[in-house]
Amino acid sequence: MPRISPVWRHFDKVNKTLATCKICGETVQTAGNTTNMRQHLVNIHNVTLDGKPKSILEPEKVDDSEDLVNTPGVKRKRVNIQPSIKDSLSFCTSMTSGSKSGEITNALVYYITKDNQPFSTVENCGFKHFMKVICPLYEVPSRNTIKNKIDEKYKYLANKFKEKLNQTNNFTLTTDIWSDLSMKSYLGITIHFLEGIQFVSGTLGVYELNESHTSEYISRMFENCLSEWNISQNQIIAVVTDNGSNIKKAAQATFSVDKYIPCIAHTINLIAEKSISGTNNLSYLLQKVRSIVKFIKNSTIVSDELRKCQTNEGKSEGQLQKTILDVKTRWNSVYYMVERFLKLSSMISGILLTKPNAPDMLTGRELNDLKGICALLHPLENLTTKMSGEKYAVNSTDIPLLNCVKSATESIIVESDICIDLQKNILSEIHRRFKDIEKFNDFPLATLLDPRFKNVHFKNPVNCQAAIDGIKNMLQLQLPQPSNLEDQASTSHAEQVDSNNGKKDSFDLWAYHSAIATSQIQRRTQPISQEIYEYLQKPVVPVNSNPLEVWEVLKTMHPNLYTIVKEKLSIIATSVPSERLFSKAGATISKSRNRLIAITVNKKPTL
């Protein structure tokens, strides 16, 4: 039996010319001898032929003779021992490639994009130390490498999202304009559509605006965005934005007037602001509350006393409340300020009496007025919250929600002049801005097709019937034209022959008769326009039901109506998604990331 070289203890033979190292997995060419393998062991792993590190030597292991051990000048043998973990790690190369390295790099890219970290994070000493501790062999990539990785990830995700868009025809866009820290302006555009019964939302872009914000310039930006994502204007069924004249005009010019939908949440904000500012003596009352709140917030002693009063009433640390100061740009902050002030008013009153420099506390009558004001503003605040949630309200909820707000406001019993004026102003503004909502675009059609509402909330029977007629006309358009019946019969013959490889016994002479007879039966026994009436005769479902899930059951009974439902119930009713997009963009263009160029900002929110 031929002698086997000790080199093969560290290698697995692949074929006559290749071998794989058992230590590192690298493939080495053998060329019929062991020279390359020997050099690999010595140069890469610092291992001699006996399989141990050649630098680990121990001057021991001599003969058993005691005299020999104690004899000076005697050379001791080299003994190979197992290396320590520390020494073994020193022989390992860094983790610069492989699946594990790629997995760590992808996680690092996700961390930087998800948590809005600057690219320079990978160059910080603390971060490098952290990575050295958790993965000593991993080589942290440079900031340019991270940037390139993000660009690659964006291209991959963008292509995946384009594939989703290619499978859908009905899209809703929301859009808004925002300015960053350096007063650069950006146009944000988000897209929304149905995938089965689930809403899918995405960001088309955050585009820097370099010119005056005219409607013509914004319209060009819309067109460029659609071209970039291969979306046709015919695929856009609605564009939701605020009531800004320039962006409103641009949306109407680009996508047609009928497709523009004003943001209901934004209109409610205008109603609340107008009603508050137009009520006599309300500004004076709110200013008194505001001055007290500022006094408390500016005094550490008073703030501590307020917390102590709540603690004495048995509240725990996590239940302690602070006063809220309103913000001029958000009307609902007025409601939150008043609501919190009323909750803490008894404690605040006692504290202010002990402070000679404190502003005057509200009288009992003024506190009663505040309670009425809070009650009148509550329905508007609740509607704004529903319209601004993570699960955005669809178009079909607008008419019912507005009717509920009007009913709730009218049912509040008020006595003081200030509350009576506020109630009148709110109802007047709602009527002025929404009096024609039962006739406006797709609002009435979507409400009718929502199984939670149907025709329950229509105030005007004429508008309700007009909406029903509109749906009937859409159903009639789905009917095949009579002139096409003969073509259908011929097609039926051809399909039968093709499917049976042209066999004569598959031929049906009565195919034409069957086609026209079936069509006649369908037209006489169950007109397609009758579907809407059969649907409306059924009772409404609970308001907390998912209308799309309900329609998954109803579609077998109303298949033609279902095709219209998929379009009308896919329109969202608020531009909050585009406004929330700028919250992400604001975190993206932070003080630590203020050098991001516009094209990078455009990519970031999409990830």
C-alpha positions, 0 to 999 in steps of 0.5 A, a space after each residue: 500500500 503506497 504511503 499517504 502524505 500527511 498533507 491530506 489530513 487537511 485536504 479533501 480531494 475534489 478531482 485529479 487536479 483540485 483539493 479543498 482545504 478543511 480549515 478554510 474551505 479554499 480550493 487549491 490546485 494540486 497538479 498531481 503533487 502536494 507542493 501547493 497544499 504544503 505552501 497553503 498550510 504554511 503561508 495561510 494557516 501557519 501550520 506544519 506537516 504535523 498539523 500544529 502551528 509551527 510557532 507553538 513550541 514547548 521546551 519539555 518532554 525529555 527522557 525519563 532519566 532524571 540525570 538527563 533532565 538536570 544535565 545543563 546544556 541538554 537540548 529539549 525537544 519541540 512539542 506541539 500542543 493544541 493552541 488556545 482560542 486567542 491564538 487560533 483567532 489570530 490565525 483567522 482572516 477577516 470576514 470580507 465575503 460570504 453569505 454571513 458577511 452579506 447578511 450583516 451588510 444587508 442588516 446594516 443597510 436596513 438599520 441606516 435606512 429604517 432609523 434615518 441614520 447618516 451614512 457616516 455612522 459606519 465611520 464612527 468609533 463607537 459603532 466600529 467598536 460595537 461591531 468589533 465586539 459582536 463580530 470581530 471578523 466582520 469588516 465594516 464597509 465604508 460610507 460610499 459602499 453603504 450608499 451604493 448598497 442603498 442605491 442597489 436596494 432601491 433599484 431592486 425594490 422599485 422594480 418589484 413595486 413596478 411589477 405590482 403596478 403592472 398588475 393593477 389598473 385603478 390607482 389613487 394618488 395623494 400629493 402635497 408640498 413641503 419645505 425642509 430645514 434649508 427651505 427647499 421645497 418638495 412635492 410628495 406623491 403616494 399611490 394606493 390601490 387594491 390587491 385582492 381585498 387588501 389596500 397597498 400603499 407606496 411612495 412614488 417620490 419626493 421631488 425637489 421643486 426648483 421653480 415657482 410653484 405654478 400649476 403648470 410646473 406642478 402638472 409637469 412634475 406629475 407627468 414626469 412621475 407617471 412616466 418614471 413609473 410607467 403609469 398611464 393617466 387613464 389608470 388614475 381614478 382619483 387624486 386627493 390633495 388639499 385645497 391649495 389653488 395651485 396644486 388643485 389646478 395642477 391635479 385637475 389639469 393633469 388628471 381631469 376635473 372629475 378625478 380631483 377629490 379635496 381632502 375631507 380632513 383638511 376641509 374639516 380643519 378649515 371649518 374648525 378654524 373658521 368657526 373658532 375665529 368667527 365666534 364672539 368672545 371665544 378668542 378672549 376666553 382661549 387667550 385666558 386659558 393660554 396665559 395660564 398654561 404658559 405660566 405653569 409651563 414656565 415655572 418649575 415650582 408650579 409644575 411640581 406643585 401640579 404633579 404633587 396635587 395629582 400624586 396626592 389624589 392617588 395617581 401613579 407616576 405614569 398617570 400624571 398629566 401636564 397642561 397642553 399648549 395649543 399650536 397655531 397651525 393645528 386647530 385640534 391642539 385648541 381642543 386638546 388644550 381646553 380638554 386637559 385644562 378642564 381636567 386639571 382646573 380644580 388643581 390649577 385653581 388652588 395653585 394659582 390662588 397661592 401665587 401673587 404673580 399668577 394670571 387670573 383664573 377663569 370664573 365658574 361661568 367661563 369654565 362652563 363655557 369651556 365645557 360647551 366649547 369642548 363638547 362642540 369641537 369633539 365631533 370635529 376632532 373625532 372625524 379628523 382622527 378617523 380620517 388620519 388613521 393608519 388605515 385610511 378611510 375610503 371615499 364611501 365613508 365621507 357622506 355618512 361621517 359628515 351626517 354623523 358630525 352634523 347630527 352630533 353637533 345639533 344634538 348638543 344642548 348649549 345655553 351660553 351665547 358663546 356656545 350658541 354662536 360656535 354651534 351655528 358657525 360649525 353647522 353653517 360651515 359644514 353646510 356651505 362646504 359640503 352641501 353638494 357632496 351627494 352630487 360630487 364625483 364618486 362620493 355618492 356612488 361609493 357610498 351606495 356600493 358600501 354594504 355598511 351604508 348603501 342609501 341610508 345616509 342620503 338626505 335628498 331622494 333625487 340625488 340618491 336616484 341619480 347615483 343609482 342611475 349612474 351605477 345602472 349606466 355603468 352596468 349597461 356598458 358591461 353588456 355585450 353588443 347584439 352585433 357581436 353575438 354572431 362573432 361569439 358563436 363563431 368563436 365558440 365553434 373555433 374554440 371547440 374544434 381547437 380544444 379537441 384537435 379538430 375532431 368532427 364529433 366535437 362540432 356543435 351545430 347548435 352553438 350559435 343558437 345556444 349563444 343567442 338563446 342564453 343572451 336572450 334569457 339573461 336579458 329577459 329574466 335578470 336584467 343586468 341593471 337590476 343588480 343594484 336594486 337587488 343589492 340595495 334591498 338587503 339590510 346593511 352590515 355592521 359599521 365595523 365590518 370590512 366592506 371589501 370582505 363583505 363583497 367577497 361574499 356578495 360578488 357571486 350574487 352580483 358579479 357585474 356590480 363587483 367590477 364597479 365596486 373594486 374601482 369605487 371602493 379603492 379611492 381613499 378620502 384623505 391626503 394624510 398619506 402624503 403629509 405623513 410622508 413628509 414626516 419621514 422626509 423630515 427625519 431623513 433630511 435631519 441636521 445630521 443628514 443635511 447634505 443629502 442630495 435631492 435624488 437620494 431624498 427621493 429614494 429614501 422614503 420608498 425603502 
